[in-house]
Amino acid sequence: MARVPYLGMTDAIYRIVHRQDDSFAVEIARTGALAQTAAGFTTEAEASNWIAQDKRLWDAADPFRAPAGRRWRGG
């Protein structure tokens, strides 16, 4: 299985997995949540587009959340 890591502004790690049936799946690991898998993509490009959309929706859900790596230090 080929795995391609994706690190984005969300607190998530995305990996595209090439499955034995030649389809693609996306493994999603978010901080503080159970790992999830989105399956059924016919191409790697389709899986990549899904990742981009998921990041946009996740960021839009909480516009006041600090992006990963840019945490508020307080003080």
Distance bins in CASP14 RR format, pairs under 12 A and 6 or more apart:
PFRMAT RR
TARGET T0000
AUTHOR 0000-0000-0000
RMODE 2
METHOD distances of the structure
MODEL  1
1 15 0 0 0 0 1 0 0 0 0 0 0
1 16 0 0 0 0 1 0 0 0 0 0 0
1 17 1 0 1 0 0 0 0 0 0 0 0
1 18 1 0 1 0 0 0 0 0 0 0 0
1 19 1 0 0 1 0 0 0 0 0 0 0
1 20 1 0 0 1 0 0 0 0 0 0 0
1 21 0 0 0 0 0 1 0 0 0 0 0
1 22 0 0 0 0 0 1 0 0 0 0 0
1 23 0 0 0 0 0 1 0 0 0 0 0
1 24 0 0 0 0 0 1 0 0 0 0 0
1 25 0 0 0 0 1 0 0 0 0 0 0
1 27 0 0 0 0 0 1 0 0 0 0 0
2 15 0 0 0 0 1 0 0 0 0 0 0
2 16 1 0 0 1 0 0 0 0 0 0 0
2 17 1 0 0 1 0 0 0 0 0 0 0
2 18 1 0 1 0 0 0 0 0 0 0 0
2 19 0 0 0 0 1 0 0 0 0 0 0
2 20 0 0 0 0 0 1 0 0 0 0 0
2 22 0 0 0 0 0 1 0 0 0 0 0
2 24 0 0 0 0 1 0 0 0 0 0 0
2 25 0 0 0 0 0 1 0 0 0 0 0
2 44 0 0 0 0 1 0 0 0 0 0 0
2 47 0 0 0 0 0 1 0 0 0 0 0
3 13 0 0 0 0 0 1 0 0 0 0 0
3 14 0 0 0 0 0 1 0 0 0 0 0
3 15 1 0 1 0 0 0 0 0 0 0 0
3 16 1 0 0 1 0 0 0 0 0 0 0
3 17 1 0 1 0 0 0 0 0 0 0 0
3 18 0 0 0 0 1 0 0 0 0 0 0
3 19 0 0 0 0 0 1 0 0 0 0 0
3 24 0 0 0 0 0 1 0 0 0 0 0
3 25 0 0 0 0 0 1 0 0 0 0 0
3 26 0 0 0 0 0 1 0 0 0 0 0
3 27 0 0 0 0 1 0 0 0 0 0 0
3 44 0 0 0 0 0 1 0 0 0 0 0
3 47 0 0 0 0 0 1 0 0 0 0 0
4 13 0 0 0 0 0 1 0 0 0 0 0
4 14 0 0 0 0 1 0 0 0 0 0 0
4 15 1 0 0 1 0 0 0 0 0 0 0
4 16 1 0 1 0 0 0 0 0 0 0 0
4 17 0 0 0 0 1 0 0 0 0 0 0
4 18 0 0 0 0 1 0 0 0 0 0 0
4 24 0 0 0 0 1 0 0 0 0 0 0
4 25 0 0 0 0 0 1 0 0 0 0 0
4 26 0 0 0 0 1 0 0 0 0 0 0
4 27 0 0 0 0 0 1 0 0 0 0 0
4 44 1 0 0 1 0 0 0 0 0 0 0
4 45 0 0 0 0 0 1 0 0 0 0 0
4 47 0 0 0 0 1 0 0 0 0 0 0
4 48 0 0 0 0 1 0 0 0 0 0 0
4 51 0 0 0 0 1 0 0 0 0 0 0
5 12 0 0 0 0 0 1 0 0 0 0 0
5 13 1 0 0 1 0 0 0 0 0 0 0
5 14 1 0 0 1 0 0 0 0 0 0 0
5 15 1 0 1 0 0 0 0 0 0 0 0
5 16 0 0 0 0 1 0 0 0 0 0 0
5 17 0 0 0 0 0 1 0 0 0 0 0
5 26 0 0 0 0 0 1 0 0 0 0 0
5 27 0 0 0 0 1 0 0 0 0 0 0
5 28 0 0 0 0 0 1 0 0 0 0 0
5 29 0 0 0 0 0 1 0 0 0 0 0
5 51 0 0 0 0 0 1 0 0 0 0 0
6 12 0 0 0 0 1 0 0 0 0 0 0
6 13 1 0 0 1 0 0 0 0 0 0 0
6 14 1 1 0 0 0 0 0 0 0 0 0
6 15 1 0 0 1 0 0 0 0 0 0 0
6 16 1 0 0 1 0 0 0 0 0 0 0
6 17 0 0 0 0 0 1 0 0 0 0 0
6 26 0 0 0 0 1 0 0 0 0 0 0
6 27 0 0 0 0 1 0 0 0 0 0 0
6 28 0 0 0 0 1 0 0 0 0 0 0
6 29 0 0 0 0 0 1 0 0 0 0 0
6 44 0 0 0 0 0 1 0 0 0 0 0
6 47 0 0 0 0 1 0 0 0 0 0 0
6 48 0 0 0 0 1 0 0 0 0 0 0
6 49 0 0 0 0 0 1 0 0 0 0 0
6 50 0 0 0 0 0 1 0 0 0 0 0
6 51 1 0 1 0 0 0 0 0 0 0 0
6 52 0 0 0 0 1 0 0 0 0 0 0
6 54 0 0 0 0 0 1 0 0 0 0 0
6 55 0 0 0 0 1 0 0 0 0 0 0
7 13 1 0 0 1 0 0 0 0 0 0 0
7 14 1 0 0 1 0 0 0 0 0 0 0
7 15 0 0 0 0 0 1 0 0 0 0 0
7 29 0 0 0 0 0 1 0 0 0 0 0
7 51 0 0 0 0 0 1 0 0 0 0 0
7 55 0 0 0 0 0 1 0 0 0 0 0
7 67 0 0 0 0 0 1 0 0 0 0 0
7 68 0 0 0 0 1 0 0 0 0 0 0
7 69 0 0 0 0 0 1 0 0 0 0 0
8 14 1 0 0 1 0 0 0 0 0 0 0
8 28 0 0 0 0 0 1 0 0 0 0 0
8 30 0 0 0 0 0 1 0 0 0 0 0
8 51 0 0 0 0 1 0 0 0 0 0 0
8 52 0 0 0 0 1 0 0 0 0 0 0
8 54 0 0 0 0 0 1 0 0 0 0 0
8 55 1 0 0 1 0 0 0 0 0 0 0
8 56 0 0 0 0 0 1 0 0 0 0 0
8 58 0 0 0 0 1 0 0 0 0 0 0
8 59 0 0 0 0 1 0 0 0 0 0 0
8 67 0 0 0 0 1 0 0 0 0 0 0
8 68 1 0 0 1 0 0 0 0 0 0 0
8 69 0 0 0 0 0 1 0 0 0 0 0
9 51 0 0 0 0 0 1 0 0 0 0 0
9 52 0 0 0 0 0 1 0 0 0 0 0
9 54 0 0 0 0 0 1 0 0 0 0 0
9 55 1 0 0 1 0 0 0 0 0 0 0
9 56 0 0 0 0 1 0 0 0 0 0 0
9 58 0 0 0 0 1 0 0 0 0 0 0
9 59 1 0 0 1 0 0 0 0 0 0 0
9 60 0 0 0 0 0 1 0 0 0 0 0
9 62 0 0 0 0 0 1 0 0 0 0 0
9 63 0 0 0 0 0 1 0 0 0 0 0
9 65 0 0 0 0 1 0 0 0 0 0 0
9 66 0 0 0 0 1 0 0 0 0 0 0
9 67 1 0 1 0 0 0 0 0 0 0 0
9 68 1 0 0 1 0 0 0 0 0 0 0
9 69 0 0 0 0 1 0 0 0 0 0 0
9 70 0 0 0 0 1 0 0 0 0 0 0
10 28 0 0 0 0 1 0 0 0 0 0 0
10 29 0 0 0 0 0 1 0 0 0 0 0
10 30 1 0 0 1 0 0 0 0 0 0 0
10 31 0 0 0 0 1 0 0 0 0 0 0
10 33 0 0 0 0 0 1 0 0 0 0 0
10 51 0 0 0 0 1 0 0 0 0 0 0
10 52 0 0 0 0 0 1 0 0 0 0 0
10 53 0 0 0 0 0 1 0 0 0 0 0
10 54 0 0 0 0 1 0 0 0 0 0 0
10 55 1 0 1 0 0 0 0 0 0 0 0
10 56 0 0 0 0 1 0 0 0 0 0 0
10 57 0 0 0 0 1 0 0 0 0 0 0
10 58 1 0 1 0 0 0 0 0 0 0 0
10 59 1 0 0 1 0 0 0 0 0 0 0
10 60 0 0 0 0 0 1 0 0 0 0 0
10 61 0 0 0 0 1 0 0 0 0 0 0
10 62 0 0 0 0 1 0 0 0 0 0 0
10 65 0 0 0 0 1 0 0 0 0 0 0
10 66 0 0 0 0 0 1 0 0 0 0 0
10 67 1 0 0 1 0 0 0 0 0 0 0
10 68 1 0 0 1 0 0 0 0 0 0 0
10 69 0 0 0 0 0 1 0 0 0 0 0
11 28 0 0 0 0 0 1 0 0 0 0 0
11 29 0 0 0 0 1 0 0 0 0 0 0
11 30 1 0 1 0 0 0 0 0 0 0 0
11 31 1 0 1 0 0 0 0 0 0 0 0
11 32 0 0 0 0 1 0 0 0 0 0 0
11 33 0 0 0 0 1 0 0 0 0 0 0
11 55 0 0 0 0 0 1 0 0 0 0 0
11 58 0 0 0 0 1 0 0 0 0 0 0
11 59 0 0 0 0 0 1 0 0 0 0 0
11 62 0 0 0 0 0 1 0 0 0 0 0
11 65 0 0 0 0 1 0 0 0 0 0 0
11 66 0 0 0 0 1 0 0 0 0 0 0
11 67 0 0 0 0 1 0 0 0 0 0 0
11 68 1 0 1 0 0 0 0 0 0 0 0
11 69 0 0 0 0 1 0 0 0 0 0 0
11 70 0 0 0 0 0 1 0 0 0 0 0
11 71 0 0 0 0 0 1 0 0 0 0 0
12 26 0 0 0 0 0 1 0 0 0 0 0
12 27 0 0 0 0 0 1 0 0 0 0 0
12 28 1 0 1 0 0 0 0 0 0 0 0
12 29 1 0 0 1 0 0 0 0 0 0 0
12 30 1 0 1 0 0 0 0 0 0 0 0
12 31 1 0 0 1 0 0 0 0 0 0 0
12 32 0 0 0 0 0 1 0 0 0 0 0
12 33 0 0 0 0 1 0 0 0 0 0 0
12 35 0 0 0 0 0 1 0 0 0 0 0
12 36 0 0 0 0 1 0 0 0 0 0 0
12 38 0 0 0 0 0 1 0 0 0 0 0
12 51 0 0 0 0 1 0 0 0 0 0 0
12 54 0 0 0 0 1 0 0 0 0 0 0
12 55 1 0 0 1 0 0 0 0 0 0 0
12 57 0 0 0 0 0 1 0 0 0 0 0
12 58 1 0 0 1 0 0 0 0 0 0 0
12 59 0 0 0 0 0 1 0 0 0 0 0
12 67 0 0 0 0 0 1 0 0 0 0 0
12 68 0 0 0 0 1 0 0 0 0 0 0
13 26 0 0 0 0 0 1 0 0 0 0 0
13 27 0 0 0 0 1 0 0 0 0 0 0
13 28 1 0 0 1 0 0 0 0 0 0 0
13 29 1 0 1 0 0 0 0 0 0 0 0
13 30 0 0 0 0 1 0 0 0 0 0 0
13 31 0 0 0 0 1 0 0 0 0 0 0
13 33 0 0 0 0 0 1 0 0 0 0 0
13 35 0 0 0 0 1 0 0 0 0 0 0
13 36 0 0 0 0 0 1 0 0 0 0 0
13 51 0 0 0 0 0 1 0 0 0 0 0
13 55 0 0 0 0 0 1 0 0 0 0 0
13 68 0 0 0 0 0 1 0 0 0 0 0
14 24 0 0 0 0 0 1 0 0 0 0 0
14 25 0 0 0 0 0 1 0 0 0 0 0
14 26 1 0 1 0 0 0 0 0 0 0 0
14 27 1 0 0 1 0 0 0 0 0 0 0
14 28 1 0 1 0 0 0 0 0 0 0 0
14 29 0 0 0 0 1 0 0 0 0 0 0
14 30 0 0 0 0 1 0 0 0 0 0 0
14 35 0 0 0 0 0 1 0 0 0 0 0
14 36 0 0 0 0 0 1 0 0 0 0 0
14 37 0 0 0 0 0 1 0 0 0 0 0
14 38 0 0 0 0 1 0 0 0 0 0 0
14 47 0 0 0 0 1 0 0 0 0 0 0
14 48 0 0 0 0 1 0 0 0 0 0 0
14 49 0 0 0 0 0 1 0 0 0 0 0
14 50 0 0 0 0 1 0 0 0 0 0 0
14 51 1 0 1 0 0 0 0 0 0 0 0
14 52 0 0 0 0 1 0 0 0 0 0 0
14 53 0 0 0 0 0 1 0 0 0 0 0
14 54 1 0 0 1 0 0 0 0 0 0 0
14 55 0 0 0 0 1 0 0 0 0 0 0
14 58 0 0 0 0 0 1 0 0 0 0 0
15 24 0 0 0 0 0 1 0 0 0 0 0
15 25 0 0 0 0 1 0 0 0 0 0 0
15 26 1 0 0 1 0 0 0 0 0 0 0
15 27 1 0 1 0 0 0 0 0 0 0 0
15 28 0 0 0 0 1 0 0 0 0 0 0
15 29 1 0 0 1 0 0 0 0 0 0 0
15 35 0 0 0 0 1 0 0 0 0 0 0
15 36 0 0 0 0 0 1 0 0 0 0 0
15 37 0 0 0 0 1 0 0 0 0 0 0
15 38 0 0 0 0 0 1 0 0 0 0 0
15 44 0 0 0 0 0 1 0 0 0 0 0
15 47 0 0 0 0 1 0 0 0 0 0 0
15 48 0 0 0 0 0 1 0 0 0 0 0
15 51 0 0 0 0 1 0 0 0 0 0 0
16 23 0 0 0 0 0 1 0 0 0 0 0
16 24 1 0 1 0 0 0 0 0 0 0 0
16 25 1 0 0 1 0 0 0 0 0 0 0
16 26 1 0 1 0 0 0 0 0 0 0 0
16 27 0 0 0 0 1 0 0 0 0 0 0
16 28 0 0 0 0 0 1 0 0 0 0 0
16 37 0 0 0 0 0 1 0 0 0 0 0
16 38 0 0 0 0 0 1 0 0 0 0 0
16 39 0 0 0 0 0 1 0 0 0 0 0
16 40 0 0 0 0 0 1 0 0 0 0 0
16 41 0 0 0 0 1 0 0 0 0 0 0
16 43 0 0 0 0 0 1 0 0 0 0 0
16 44 1 0 1 0 0 0 0 0 0 0 0
16 45 0 0 0 0 1 0 0 0 0 0 0
16 46 0 0 0 0 1 0 0 0 0 0 0
16 47 1 0 1 0 0 0 0 0 0 0 0
16 48 1 0 0 1 0 0 0 0 0 0 0
16 49 0 0 0 0 0 1 0 0 0 0 0
16 50 0 0 0 0 1 0 0 0 0 0 0
16 51 1 0 0 1 0 0 0 0 0 0 0
17 23 0 0 0 0 1 0 0 0 0 0 0
17 24 1 0 0 1 0 0 0 0 0 0 0
17 25 1 0 1 0 0 0 0 0 0 0 0
17 26 1 0 0 1 0 0 0 0 0 0 0
17 27 1 0 1 0 0 0 0 0 0 0 0
17 28 0 0 0 0 0 1 0 0 0 0 0
17 37 0 0 0 0 1 0 0 0 0 0 0
17 38 0 0 0 0 0 1 0 0 0 0 0
17 39 0 0 0 0 1 0 0 0 0 0 0
17 40 0 0 0 0 0 1 0 0 0 0 0
17 41 0 0 0 0 1 0 0 0 0 0 0
17 44 0 0 0 0 1 0 0 0 0 0 0
17 47 0 0 0 0 1 0 0 0 0 0 0
18 24 1 0 1 0 0 0 0 0 0 0 0
18 25 0 0 0 0 1 0 0 0 0 0 0
18 26 0 0 0 0 0 1 0 0 0 0 0
18 27 0 0 0 0 0 1 0 0 0 0 0
18 39 0 0 0 0 0 1 0 0 0 0 0
18 40 0 0 0 0 0 1 0 0 0 0 0
18 41 0 0 0 0 1 0 0 0 0 0 0
18 42 0 0 0 0 0 1 0 0 0 0 0
18 43 0 0 0 0 0 1 0 0 0 0 0
18 44 1 0 0 1 0 0 0 0 0 0 0
18 47 0 0 0 0 1 0 0 0 0 0 0
19 25 1 0 1 0 0 0 0 0 0 0 0
19 26 0 0 0 0 0 1 0 0 0 0 0
19 27 0 0 0 0 0 1 0 0 0 0 0
19 37 0 0 0 0 0 1 0 0 0 0 0
19 39 1 0 0 1 0 0 0 0 0 0 0
19 40 0 0 0 0 1 0 0 0 0 0 0
19 41 0 0 0 0 1 0 0 0 0 0 0
19 42 0 0 0 0 0 1 0 0 0 0 0
19 44 0 0 0 0 0 1 0 0 0 0 0
19 47 0 0 0 0 0 1 0 0 0 0 0
21 39 0 0 0 0 1 0 0 0 0 0 0
21 40 0 0 0 0 1 0 0 0 0 0 0
21 41 0 0 0 0 0 1 0 0 0 0 0
21 42 0 0 0 0 0 1 0 0 0 0 0
22 40 0 0 0 0 0 1 0 0 0 0 0
22 41 0 0 0 0 0 1 0 0 0 0 0
22 42 0 0 0 0 1 0 0 0 0 0 0
22 43 0 0 0 0 1 0 0 0 0 0 0
22 44 0 0 0 0 0 1 0 0 0 0 0
23 37 0 0 0 0 0 1 0 0 0 0 0
23 38 0 0 0 0 0 1 0 0 0 0 0
23 39 1 0 0 1 0 0 0 0 0 0 0
23 40 1 0 1 0 0 0 0 0 0 0 0
23 41 1 0 0 1 0 0 0 0 0 0 0
23 42 1 0 0 1 0 0 0 0 0 0 0
23 43 0 0 0 0 1 0 0 0 0 0 0
23 44 0 0 0 0 0 1 0 0 0 0 0
23 46 0 0 0 0 1 0 0 0 0 0 0
23 47 0 0 0 0 1 0 0 0 0 0 0
24 37 0 0 0 0 0 1 0 0 0 0 0
24 38 0 0 0 0 1 0 0 0 0 0 0
24 39 0 0 0 0 1 0 0 0 0 0 0
24 40 1 0 0 1 0 0 0 0 0 0 0
24 41 1 0 1 0 0 0 0 0 0 0 0
24 42 1 0 0 1 0 0 0 0 0 0 0
24 43 1 0 0 1 0 0 0 0 0 0 0
24 44 1 0 1 0 0 0 0 0 0 0 0
24 45 0 0 0 0 1 0 0 0 0 0 0
24 46 1 0 0 1 0 0 0 0 0 0 0
24 47 1 0 1 0 0 0 0 0 0 0 0
24 48 0 0 0 0 1 0 0 0 0 0 0
24 49 0 0 0 0 0 1 0 0 0 0 0
24 50 0 0 0 0 1 0 0 0 0 0 0
24 51 0 0 0 0 0 1 0 0 0 0 0
25 35 0 0 0 0 0 1 0 0 0 0 0
25 36 0 0 0 0 0 1 0 0 0 0 0
25 37 1 0 1 0 0 0 0 0 0 0 0
25 38 1 0 0 1 0 0 0 0 0 0 0
25 39 1 0 1 0 0 0 0 0 0 0 0
25 40 1 0 0 1 0 0 0 0 0 0 0
25 41 1 0 0 1 0 0 0 0 0 0 0
25 42 0 0 0 0 0 1 0 0 0 0 0
25 44 0 0 0 0 0 1 0 0 0 0 0
25 46 0 0 0 0 0 1 0 0 0 0 0
25 47 1 0 0 1 0 0 0 0 0 0 0
25 50 0 0 0 0 0 1 0 0 0 0 0
25 51 0 0 0 0 0 1 0 0 0 0 0
26 35 0 0 0 0 0 1 0 0 0 0 0
26 36 0 0 0 0 1 0 0 0 0 0 0
26 37 1 0 0 1 0 0 0 0 0 0 0
26 38 1 0 1 0 0 0 0 0 0 0 0
26 39 1 0 0 1 0 0 0 0 0 0 0
26 40 0 0 0 0 1 0 0 0 0 0 0
26 41 1 0 0 1 0 0 0 0 0 0 0
26 44 0 0 0 0 0 1 0 0 0 0 0
26 46 0 0 0 0 1 0 0 0 0 0 0
26 47 1 0 1 0 0 0 0 0 0 0 0
26 48 0 0 0 0 1 0 0 0 0 0 0
26 49 0 0 0 0 0 1 0 0 0 0 0
26 50 1 0 0 1 0 0 0 0 0 0 0
26 51 1 0 1 0 0 0 0 0 0 0 0
26 52 0 0 0 0 0 1 0 0 0 0 0
26 53 0 0 0 0 0 1 0 0 0 0 0
26 54 1 0 0 1 0 0 0 0 0 0 0
26 55 0 0 0 0 0 1 0 0 0 0 0
27 34 0 0 0 0 0 1 0 0 0 0 0
27 35 1 0 0 1 0 0 0 0 0 0 0
27 36 1 0 0 1 0 0 0 0 0 0 0
27 37 1 0 1 0 0 0 0 0 0 0 0
27 38 0 0 0 0 1 0 0 0 0 0 0
27 39 0 0 0 0 1 0 0 0 0 0 0
27 47 0 0 0 0 0 1 0 0 0 0 0
27 51 0 0 0 0 0 1 0 0 0 0 0
27 54 0 0 0 0 0 1 0 0 0 0 0
28 34 0 0 0 0 1 0 0 0 0 0 0
28 35 1 0 0 1 0 0 0 0 0 0 0
28 36 1 0 1 0 0 0 0 0 0 0 0
28 37 1 0 0 1 0 0 0 0 0 0 0
28 38 1 0 0 1 0 0 0 0 0 0 0
28 39 0 0 0 0 0 1 0 0 0 0 0
28 47 0 0 0 0 0 1 0 0 0 0 0
28 50 0 0 0 0 0 1 0 0 0 0 0
28 51 0 0 0 0 1 0 0 0 0 0 0
28 54 1 0 0 1 0 0 0 0 0 0 0
28 55 0 0 0 0 0 1 0 0 0 0 0
28 58 0 0 0 0 1 0 0 0 0 0 0
29 35 1 0 1 0 0 0 0 0 0 0 0
29 36 0 0 0 0 1 0 0 0 0 0 0
29 37 0 0 0 0 0 1 0 0 0 0 0
30 36 1 0 0 1 0 0 0 0 0 0 0
30 54 0 0 0 0 0 1 0 0 0 0 0
30 55 0 0 0 0 0 1 0 0 0 0 0
30 58 0 0 0 0 1 0 0 0 0 0 0
30 61 0 0 0 0 0 1 0 0 0 0 0
30 68 0 0 0 0 0 1 0 0 0 0 0
31 58 0 0 0 0 0 1 0 0 0 0 0
31 65 0 0 0 0 0 1 0 0 0 0 0
31 68 0 0 0 0 1 0 0 0 0 0 0
31 69 0 0 0 0 0 1 0 0 0 0 0
31 71 0 0 0 0 0 1 0 0 0 0 0
33 58 0 0 0 0 0 1 0 0 0 0 0
36 54 0 0 0 0 0 1 0 0 0 0 0
36 58 0 0 0 0 0 1 0 0 0 0 0
37 47 0 0 0 0 0 1 0 0 0 0 0
37 50 0 0 0 0 0 1 0 0 0 0 0
38 46 0 0 0 0 0 1 0 0 0 0 0
38 47 1 0 0 1 0 0 0 0 0 0 0
38 48 0 0 0 0 0 1 0 0 0 0 0
38 49 0 0 0 0 0 1 0 0 0 0 0
38 50 1 0 0 1 0 0 0 0 0 0 0
38 51 0 0 0 0 1 0 0 0 0 0 0
38 53 0 0 0 0 0 1 0 0 0 0 0
38 54 1 0 0 1 0 0 0 0 0 0 0
39 46 0 0 0 0 0 1 0 0 0 0 0
39 47 0 0 0 0 1 0 0 0 0 0 0
39 50 0 0 0 0 0 1 0 0 0 0 0
40 46 0 0 0 0 1 0 0 0 0 0 0
40 47 0 0 0 0 1 0 0 0 0 0 0
40 50 0 0 0 0 1 0 0 0 0 0 0
41 47 1 0 1 0 0 0 0 0 0 0 0
41 48 0 0 0 0 1 0 0 0 0 0 0
41 49 0 0 0 0 1 0 0 0 0 0 0
41 50 1 0 0 1 0 0 0 0 0 0 0
41 51 0 0 0 0 1 0 0 0 0 0 0
42 49 0 0 0 0 0 1 0 0 0 0 0
42 50 0 0 0 0 0 1 0 0 0 0 0
43 49 0 0 0 0 1 0 0 0 0 0 0
43 50 0 0 0 0 0 1 0 0 0 0 0
44 50 0 0 0 0 0 1 0 0 0 0 0
44 51 0 0 0 0 0 1 0 0 0 0 0
45 51 0 0 0 0 0 1 0 0 0 0 0
45 52 0 0 0 0 0 1 0 0 0 0 0
46 52 0 0 0 0 0 1 0 0 0 0 0
46 53 0 0 0 0 0 1 0 0 0 0 0
47 53 0 0 0 0 0 1 0 0 0 0 0
47 54 0 0 0 0 0 1 0 0 0 0 0
48 54 0 0 0 0 0 1 0 0 0 0 0
48 55 0 0 0 0 0 1 0 0 0 0 0
49 55 0 0 0 0 0 1 0 0 0 0 0
49 56 0 0 0 0 0 1 0 0 0 0 0
50 56 0 0 0 0 0 1 0 0 0 0 0
50 57 0 0 0 0 0 1 0 0 0 0 0
51 57 0 0 0 0 0 1 0 0 0 0 0
51 58 0 0 0 0 0 1 0 0 0 0 0
52 58 0 0 0 0 0 1 0 0 0 0 0
52 59 0 0 0 0 0 1 0 0 0 0 0
53 59 0 0 0 0 0 1 0 0 0 0 0
53 60 0 0 0 0 0 1 0 0 0 0 0
54 60 0 0 0 0 0 1 0 0 0 0 0
54 61 0 0 0 0 0 1 0 0 0 0 0
55 61 0 0 0 0 0 1 0 0 0 0 0
55 67 0 0 0 0 0 1 0 0 0 0 0
55 68 0 0 0 0 0 1 0 0 0 0 0
56 63 0 0 0 0 0 1 0 0 0 0 0
57 63 0 0 0 0 0 1 0 0 0 0 0
58 65 0 0 0 0 1 0 0 0 0 0 0
58 67 0 0 0 0 0 1 0 0 0 0 0
58 68 0 0 0 0 0 1 0 0 0 0 0
59 65 1 0 0 1 0 0 0 0 0 0 0
59 66 0 0 0 0 0 1 0 0 0 0 0
59 67 1 0 0 1 0 0 0 0 0 0 0
59 68 0 0 0 0 0 1 0 0 0 0 0
64 72 0 0 0 0 0 1 0 0 0 0 0
65 71 0 0 0 0 0 1 0 0 0 0 0
65 72 0 0 0 0 0 1 0 0 0 0 0
66 72 1 0 1 0 0 0 0 0 0 0 0
66 73 0 0 0 0 0 1 0 0 0 0 0
66 74 0 0 0 0 0 1 0 0 0 0 0
END
